[in-house]
Amino acid sequence: MNILVTGGCGFMGSHFIRHILATYPEYSIFNLDALTYCGNPENVKDIQDQSRYQFIKGDITNQDVVNALVSRGIDVIVNYAAETHVDRSILDPKSFVMTDVIGTHTLLEAAKKYAVKKYIQISTDEVFGAITVGSFTEESPFQPNSPYAASKASGDLLCRAYNKTYGVPVIATHSVNCYGPYQYPEKFISLFITNLLEEKKVPLYGDGAQVREWLYVTDHARAIDHIIHHGTVGERYGIGSGEERSNRDVVDNMLVLLEKNEEMVQYVTDRPGHDRRYSIDSSKLRILGWTPEYSFDEGMRKTVEWYRGHPEWWRPLKNASFNEYYKKQYQQ
């Protein structure tokens, strides 16, 4: 099987590529990545010389680039390429529309033209908005509250339309928050761990009572693998762990693991449109046979130890790539 992974030099895509190459010795991976700020070749350095792996630098909004690649006999497209950081979407929503909407359209056109067997859309539970009690399901309506969530919801609706109108074999996925090694140090967990390792305070939004469901990144890779092989075309699947934590609880977990005290926490003004709680029902996927392997506590221990042991990976990214806004917000 030939699999095209877009955004494969990013956090989640690189873990998926590594998982597939290790699990299926007969599969080949083509990694298309524009290498924007969070697309890091170092994330796949350990597999770059494998004969079954090929990297192609290119933008998913470029139809010629995408067509030239898909026409080579791609069986499955897995679209990890996305702008994903909510704070950045508030500052620069256009870049999110370009990648998450126009880029998705470009890939769907290629999937239609070259009769790709399956197209897997990697999306988020944030498209559903916030939920006070209970959990979102695959049938929940889209109610995005940030430019990021709106751009992902738009791409997801294009996927639905291409399946219904043209018969493109789309499967959409909506995941809870992922964390783990190789996550660019602007996300909540990776930012806070690296701040604490640098003896910098961590900026906790609002009252810290926002609730998220957390999934270790290799469990997400396994979920996508399972959906490729067992999922039904035209369906949507929620990917969740069932482990909910308030942001304050996550910070407390980090403080314990890194042996820091409460003085390292700095409460800051909440961001606009900050969703209070996310939760997703993943029973539809679990019926197919997938379950997460890592508990939150185990995943956090592994994540903290990875960042502690790899300052050469995250410190240059953090110091070189953050603009003045992020320095002001996150490195106080």
ZIGIJO-V801567 format. One record per pair of residues at least 4 apart in sequence whose C-alpha atoms are under 8 Angstrom apart, sorted by the first residue. I is the first residue (numbers start at 0). J is the second residue. D is the distance in Angstrom with one decimal. If there is no record, write none. Layout:
((I/J/D) (I/J/D))
This chain:
((0/25/7.1) (0/26/4.9) (0/27/6.3) (0/73/7.9) (0/74/6.2) (0/75/7.8) (1/26/6.0) (1/27/4.9) (1/28/6.0) (1/29/7.5) (1/72/7.1) (1/73/5.1) (1/74/5.3) (1/75/6.6) (2/26/7.5) (2/27/6.3) (2/28/5.0) (2/29/6.2) (2/73/5.9) (2/74/5.9) (2/75/4.8) (2/76/5.9) (2/77/7.3) (3/28/6.0) (3/29/4.7) (3/30/6.0) (3/31/7.2) (3/69/7.7) (3/73/6.4) (3/74/7.9) (3/75/6.2) (3/76/4.8) (3/77/6.2) (4/12/7.0) (4/16/7.6) (4/28/7.0) (4/29/6.1) (4/30/5.0) (4/31/6.2) (4/76/6.1) (4/77/4.9) (4/78/6.1) (4/79/6.8) (5/12/7.4) (5/30/5.9) (5/31/4.8) (5/32/5.8) (5/59/7.5) (5/76/7.7) (5/77/6.4) (5/78/5.1) (5/79/5.3) (5/80/5.0) (6/12/5.9) (6/30/7.1) (6/31/6.1) (6/32/4.7) (6/33/7.4) (6/38/7.0) (6/78/7.2) (6/79/5.1) (6/80/3.9) (6/81/7.2) (7/11/7.5) (7/12/4.1) (7/13/4.9) (7/15/7.9) (7/16/6.9) (7/30/5.4) (7/31/6.6) (7/32/6.2) (7/38/7.7) (7/79/6.9) (7/80/7.4) (8/12/6.3) (8/13/5.3) (8/30/7.6) (8/32/6.4) (8/34/7.2) (8/38/4.8) (8/39/5.3) (8/40/5.6) (8/41/7.9) (8/42/5.9) (8/43/6.4) (9/13/5.8) (9/37/6.0) (9/38/4.6) (9/39/6.2) (9/42/7.1) (9/80/8.0) (9/181/8.0) (9/182/7.8) (10/14/6.8) (10/37/7.9) (10/38/7.8) (10/42/7.4) (10/180/7.8) (10/181/5.4) (10/182/4.9) (10/183/6.9) (11/15/6.4) (11/79/7.3) (11/182/7.9) (11/216/6.5) (11/219/7.9) (11/220/7.4) (12/16/6.2) (12/79/5.8) (13/17/6.2) (13/42/6.2) (13/43/6.1) (14/18/6.1) (14/216/7.1) (14/217/6.3) (14/220/6.4) (15/19/6.2) (15/217/7.3) (15/219/8.0) (15/220/4.6) (15/221/7.6) (15/223/7.9) (16/20/6.2) (16/28/7.1) (17/21/6.2) (17/43/7.8) (17/46/7.3) (18/22/6.0) (18/217/7.7) (18/220/6.7) (18/221/7.5) (19/23/5.8) (19/26/7.5) (19/224/7.4) (20/24/6.2) (20/26/6.8) (20/27/7.4) (20/28/7.6) (20/51/7.7) (26/51/7.0) (27/51/4.6) (27/52/5.9) (28/51/6.2) (28/52/4.9) (28/53/6.4) (29/52/6.0) (29/53/4.9) (29/54/6.0) (29/55/7.2) (30/52/7.6) (30/53/6.1) (30/54/4.7) (30/55/5.9) (31/54/6.2) (31/55/4.9) (31/56/5.8) (31/57/6.0) (31/58/7.5) (31/59/7.7) (32/38/7.0) (32/54/7.8) (32/55/6.6) (32/56/5.2) (32/57/5.5) (32/58/6.4) (32/59/7.8) (32/80/7.4) (33/38/7.3) (33/56/5.4) (33/57/4.6) (33/58/4.8) (33/59/7.7) (34/38/4.4) (34/39/6.4) (34/40/7.7) (34/56/7.1) (34/57/8.0) (36/320/7.1) (37/183/6.0) (39/43/7.9) (40/44/6.2) (41/312/7.8) (42/181/6.4) (43/47/6.1) (46/52/7.3) (47/52/6.6) (47/53/7.4) (47/54/7.7) (48/52/7.4) (57/61/7.6) (57/64/6.7) (58/64/7.4) (58/65/8.0) (58/102/7.9) (59/64/7.6) (59/65/6.3) (59/80/7.7) (59/98/7.2) (59/102/4.9) (59/103/7.5) (59/105/6.6) (59/106/6.8) (60/97/7.2) (60/98/6.7) (60/101/6.0) (60/102/4.3) (60/103/7.8) (60/105/5.8) (61/65/6.3) (61/102/7.8) (61/105/7.2) (62/66/5.9) (62/105/5.7) (62/106/7.8) (62/109/7.7) (63/67/6.0) (64/68/6.5) (65/69/6.1) (65/105/7.4) (65/106/6.8) (65/109/6.8) (66/70/5.8) (66/109/5.6) (67/71/7.0) (68/73/7.8) (69/73/5.2) (69/109/6.6) (69/110/7.5) (69/113/6.9) (70/113/6.1) (73/115/6.4) (74/115/5.3) (74/116/5.2) (74/117/6.7) (75/115/6.1) (75/116/5.9) (75/117/4.8) (75/118/5.7) (75/119/7.6) (76/110/7.8) (76/115/7.4) (76/117/6.5) (76/118/4.8) (76/119/6.1) (77/118/6.0) (77/119/4.7) (77/120/6.3) (77/121/7.2) (78/103/7.8) (78/118/7.7) (78/119/6.2) (78/120/5.3) (78/121/5.8) (79/120/7.3) (79/121/5.6) (80/98/7.3) (80/99/7.6) (81/95/7.4) (81/98/5.8) (81/99/5.4) (82/88/7.9) (82/94/7.4) (82/95/5.3) (82/98/6.5) (82/99/6.6) (82/147/7.4) (83/88/7.8) (83/95/7.8) (83/147/6.3) (84/88/6.4) (84/147/7.0) (84/185/7.9) (84/186/7.2) (85/89/6.5) (85/145/6.8) (85/146/7.3) (85/147/5.6) (85/148/7.8) (86/90/6.7) (86/270/7.8) (87/91/5.9) (87/92/7.5) (88/92/4.6) (88/93/8.0) (88/94/7.8) (88/95/6.5) (88/145/7.4) (88/146/5.5) (88/147/5.3) (89/145/7.2) (89/146/6.3) (89/147/7.8) (91/95/7.4) (92/96/6.5) (92/146/5.8) (92/147/7.2) (93/97/6.3) (94/98/6.4) (95/99/5.6) (95/100/7.6) (95/146/7.5) (95/147/6.3) (95/150/6.2) (96/100/5.2) (96/101/6.6) (96/150/5.4) (97/101/4.9) (97/102/6.2) (98/102/4.7) (98/103/7.1) (99/103/5.9) (99/150/5.6) (99/151/5.7) (99/153/7.8) (99/154/5.9) (100/104/6.3) (100/150/6.0) (100/151/7.1) (100/153/6.1) (100/154/4.7) (101/105/6.3) (101/154/7.9) (102/106/6.4) (103/107/6.2) (103/154/5.8) (103/157/7.7) (103/158/7.9) (104/108/6.2) (104/154/7.3) (104/157/6.9) (105/109/6.5) (106/110/6.1) (107/111/6.1) (107/118/8.0) (107/158/7.2) (107/161/7.1) (107/167/7.5) (108/112/6.1) (109/113/6.0) (110/114/5.7) (110/115/4.9) (110/118/7.2) (110/167/6.8) (111/115/6.9) (111/165/7.3) (111/166/8.0) (111/167/5.7) (114/167/7.7) (115/167/7.8) (115/168/7.6) (116/168/6.4) (117/167/7.8) (117/168/5.0) (117/169/6.0) (117/170/7.4) (117/227/7.5) (117/232/7.5) (118/167/7.6) (118/168/5.9) (118/169/4.7) (118/170/6.2) (119/169/5.9) (119/170/5.0) (119/171/5.8) (119/172/7.4) (119/227/7.5) (120/155/7.2) (120/158/7.6) (120/169/7.2) (120/170/6.3) (120/171/4.7) (120/172/6.0) (121/171/6.5) (121/172/5.4) (121/173/6.7) (121/174/7.9) (122/151/6.4) (122/155/7.4) (122/171/7.1) (122/172/5.5) (122/173/4.7) (122/174/6.4) (123/148/7.7) (123/151/7.4) (123/172/7.3) (123/173/4.4) (123/174/4.8) (123/175/6.4) (123/176/7.9) (124/128/7.6) (124/135/7.9) (124/173/5.1) (124/174/5.5) (124/175/5.6) (124/237/7.8) (124/277/7.0) (124/278/7.6) (124/279/6.9) (125/129/7.4) (125/143/6.4) (125/144/7.9) (125/148/5.5) (125/277/7.3) (126/141/5.4) (126/142/6.0) (126/143/4.7) (126/144/7.8) (126/148/5.0) (126/149/6.6) (126/151/6.7) (126/152/5.3) (127/135/7.3) (127/139/6.7) (127/140/6.2) (127/141/4.4) (127/142/4.8) (127/143/5.7) (128/141/7.0) (128/142/4.8) (128/143/4.8) (128/144/5.8) (128/274/6.8) (128/277/7.6) (129/274/5.2) (129/275/6.0) (129/276/5.3) (129/277/5.6) (130/134/7.0) (130/135/7.5) (130/275/7.4) (130/276/5.6) (130/277/5.9) (130/278/7.2) (131/275/7.5) (131/276/6.2) (133/278/7.2) (134/277/7.5) (134/278/4.7) (134/279/4.7) (134/280/5.5) (135/139/5.8) (135/277/7.9) (135/278/6.1) (135/279/4.6) (135/280/5.8) (136/237/6.9) (136/279/6.1) (136/280/5.3) (136/281/7.6) (137/235/5.8) (137/236/6.3) (137/237/6.4) (141/152/6.8) (143/148/5.1) (143/149/5.1) (143/152/7.1) (144/148/6.4) (144/149/6.9) (144/272/6.0) (144/273/7.8) (144/274/7.3) (145/149/6.1) (145/272/6.4) (145/273/8.0) (146/150/6.1) (147/151/6.4) (148/152/6.1) (149/153/6.1) (150/154/6.4) (151/155/6.2) (152/156/6.2) (153/157/6.4) (154/158/6.4) (155/159/6.4) (155/171/7.1) (156/160/6.2) (157/161/6.1) (158/162/6.3) (158/169/6.4) (158/171/7.6) (159/163/6.2) (159/169/7.3) (159/233/7.4) (160/164/5.7) (160/165/7.8) (161/165/5.2) (161/166/6.4) (161/167/5.6) (161/169/7.8) (162/166/4.5) (162/167/4.5) (162/168/6.0) (162/169/5.9) (162/233/6.4) (163/167/7.7) (168/232/5.4) (168/233/6.5) (169/232/5.7) (169/233/5.5) (169/234/7.7) (170/230/7.5) (170/231/7.1) (170/232/5.3) (170/233/5.4) (170/234/5.5) (170/235/5.9) (170/236/7.9) (171/233/7.7) (171/234/6.6) (171/235/4.6) (171/236/6.4) (172/235/5.5) (172/236/4.8) (172/237/5.8) (172/238/7.0) (173/235/7.5) (173/236/6.2) (173/237/4.8) (173/238/6.0) (174/219/7.9) (174/237/5.8) (174/238/4.5) (174/239/6.1) (174/279/7.8) (175/211/7.6) (175/212/5.7) (175/213/6.1) (175/214/6.6) (175/238/6.4) (175/239/5.5) (175/240/7.8) (175/277/7.6) (175/278/7.2) (175/279/7.0) (176/211/7.0) (176/212/6.2) (176/213/5.0) (176/214/6.1) (177/213/5.8) (177/214/4.8) (177/215/5.6) (177/216/5.4) (177/219/7.5) (178/182/6.9) (178/188/6.8) (178/189/7.6) (178/213/7.2) (178/214/6.5) (178/215/5.3) (178/216/5.6) (178/302/7.7) (179/189/7.8) (179/215/5.9) (179/216/5.6) (179/298/7.1) (179/299/7.5) (179/301/7.6) (179/302/5.0) (180/302/5.7) (180/305/6.1) (180/306/7.0) (182/186/7.4) (182/189/6.2) (183/189/6.8) (183/190/7.9) (183/313/7.4) (183/316/7.7) (184/189/4.9) (184/190/4.5) (184/193/7.1) (184/313/6.7) (184/316/7.5) (184/317/6.2) (185/189/6.6) (185/190/4.9) (185/317/7.9) (186/190/5.4) (187/191/6.1) (188/192/6.1) (188/249/8.0) (189/193/6.2) (190/194/6.0) (190/329/7.9) (191/195/6.1) (191/201/5.6) (191/202/8.0) (191/250/7.8) (191/253/8.0) (192/196/6.2) (192/253/6.8) (192/303/6.7) (192/306/7.4) (193/197/6.2) (193/306/7.0) (193/313/7.8) (194/198/6.2) (194/199/4.8) (194/200/6.4) (194/201/6.3) (194/330/7.2) (195/199/5.4) (195/200/6.6) (195/201/7.1) (195/257/7.4) (195/259/7.6) (195/263/7.5) (196/257/7.6) (196/307/7.2) (198/263/7.9) (199/263/7.0) (199/330/6.5) (199/331/6.7) (200/262/7.8) (200/263/4.5) (200/264/5.6) (200/265/6.2) (200/330/7.2) (200/331/6.2) (201/263/6.2) (201/264/5.1) (201/265/5.8) (201/329/7.0) (201/330/7.7) (201/331/7.8) (202/264/6.4) (202/265/5.0) (202/266/5.7) (202/267/5.9) (202/328/7.3) (202/329/6.1) (202/331/7.9) (203/207/6.0) (203/246/7.8) (203/247/7.8) (203/264/6.8) (203/265/6.0) (203/266/4.7) (203/267/5.8) (204/266/6.0) (204/267/5.1) (204/268/5.9) (204/269/4.6) (204/270/6.9) (205/266/6.4) (205/267/6.0) (205/268/5.4) (205/269/4.3) (205/270/7.9) (206/266/7.2) (207/245/6.8) (207/246/5.2) (207/247/4.8) (207/266/8.0) (208/245/5.3) (208/246/6.0) (208/247/6.1) (208/275/7.7) (209/245/5.3) (209/246/5.7) (209/247/8.0) (209/274/7.3) (209/275/4.7) (209/276/5.7) (210/243/6.5) (210/244/5.5) (210/245/4.1) (210/246/6.2) (210/275/6.3) (210/276/4.6) (210/277/6.5) (211/243/5.5) (211/244/5.7) (211/245/6.3) (211/246/7.3) (211/276/5.9) (211/277/5.3) (211/278/6.8) (212/239/7.1) (212/240/6.8) (212/241/6.6) (212/242/5.4) (212/243/4.2) (212/244/6.3) (212/277/6.6) (212/278/5.9) (212/279/7.9) (213/239/7.4) (213/240/6.4) (213/241/7.9) (213/242/6.1) (213/243/6.5) (213/244/7.5) (213/295/6.9) (214/218/6.8) (214/219/7.0) (214/239/6.5) (214/240/5.5) (214/242/7.9) (214/291/7.9) (214/293/8.0) (214/295/7.2) (215/219/6.8) (215/293/6.5) (215/294/8.0) (215/295/7.3) (215/298/5.8) (216/220/6.5) (217/221/6.3) (218/222/6.2) (218/291/5.3) (218/292/6.5) (218/293/7.2) (219/223/6.4) (219/238/7.3) (220/224/6.3) (221/225/6.1) (221/289/7.9) (222/226/6.2) (222/238/7.2) (222/289/6.4) (222/290/8.0) (223/227/6.2) (224/228/6.5) (225/229/5.7) (225/230/7.1) (225/289/6.8) (226/230/4.3) (226/231/7.8) (226/284/7.9) (229/287/6.9) (230/234/7.6) (230/287/7.7) (236/281/7.1) (236/283/6.6) (236/284/6.0) (237/279/6.3) (237/280/6.3) (237/281/4.8) (237/282/7.9) (237/283/7.3) (237/284/6.8) (238/279/7.3) (238/280/7.7) (238/281/5.2) (238/284/7.1) (239/278/7.9) (239/279/6.0) (239/280/6.8) (239/281/5.3) (240/281/7.7) (240/291/6.3) (241/278/7.8) (241/279/7.8) (241/280/7.9) (242/294/7.9) (242/295/6.8) (243/278/7.5) (244/248/6.0) (244/249/6.4) (245/249/6.4) (246/250/6.3) (247/251/6.2) (248/252/6.2) (249/253/6.4) (250/254/6.2) (251/255/6.3) (252/256/6.3) (253/257/5.9) (253/299/7.9) (253/303/7.8) (254/258/5.6) (254/259/4.8) (254/260/6.2) (254/261/7.7) (255/259/6.4) (256/300/7.2) (256/303/7.4) (257/303/7.8) (259/263/7.0) (269/273/7.1) (281/285/6.3) (282/286/6.0) (283/287/7.0) (284/288/7.0) (284/289/6.2) (285/289/4.8) (285/290/5.8) (293/297/6.1) (293/298/5.8) (294/298/6.0) (295/299/6.0) (296/300/6.3) (297/301/6.4) (298/302/6.1) (299/303/6.0) (300/304/6.2) (301/305/6.1) (302/306/6.4) (303/307/6.0) (304/308/6.1) (305/309/6.1) (306/310/6.4) (306/313/7.6) (309/313/7.0) (310/314/5.4) (311/315/6.9) (312/316/7.2) (313/317/6.1) (314/318/6.1) (315/319/5.8) (316/320/5.6) (316/321/7.9) (317/321/6.1) (321/325/5.5) (321/326/6.2) (322/326/6.3) (323/327/6.1) (324/328/6.1) (325/329/5.5) (325/330/7.3) (326/330/5.0) (326/331/7.3) (327/331/6.4))
